[in-house]
Amino acid sequence: MKDIFIVANWKANKTDEETVDWLKKFRELIISKNISLEHKKVVICPSYHLLPVAYDYIKKNNVGVDIGSQDISQFDKGAYTGEVPVSLILNYISFSIIGHSERRKYFKEDDEILQKKVSMALSSDKLPIYCVENSNMLIPEGVKIVAYEPVEAIGSGMPDDPRNADKIAFEIKRKSTDIHVLYGGSVDSSNVGRFTKIENIDGVLVGGASLDPLEFTKIVENS
Ligand code: PGA
């Protein structure tokens, strides 16, 4: 049985209180519905300011999920106003989403910047979850988890055809050994199983549908 990654990308949402509330509800639902997380790697990616809050709650209450950041600075610590280098959040994260299409679009992040971000993450033993929109995009060396996210599927309610996602995942896996490919774009509890049952797909990256703990728990359940 393969292990499935279920990654929640909360994007620019949630306060401290909402984060604790979400984690509390998620934990209660997993317990009350008796959902096994044995072959499921659940990763929550909140905004930077929520990392300590999420970390403390997860640790104190044994929530059984990992934490990732939604991005990482290309720089190490120093005079880079507004940046968050990996060395400052080392304790909180195990993963970092890098190269999300929103970062590429709104923050003009290109291959060169993204390669630096991947190097920063890897130098601190954090696993990049590297987003690409198709199988032709550059995947920096050392990346082991790739998220295939076609832009037209993101936030549109129109996920990719699972057969196409399978084909793209196959093409990505052909480029290098040991790559896990996740699918992202309008994943919800009703369609997640169509993606996770595919041989070449090792999990999902969930945006909008991860904001509600009940819906996200159903995604975990149905994956
Ligand atoms: P969505 O977002 O699930 O809201 O489509 C996915 C993503 O942007 O990672």
Boltz pocket constraint, residues with backbone or C-beta under 6 A from the ligand:
constraints:
  - pocket:
      binder: B
      contacts: [[A, 9], [A, 149], [A, 153], [A, 154], [A, 155], [A, 156], [A, 157], [A, 184], [A, 185], [A, 186], [A, 187], [A, 205], [A, 206], [A, 207], [A, 208], [A, 209]]
      max_distance: 6.0
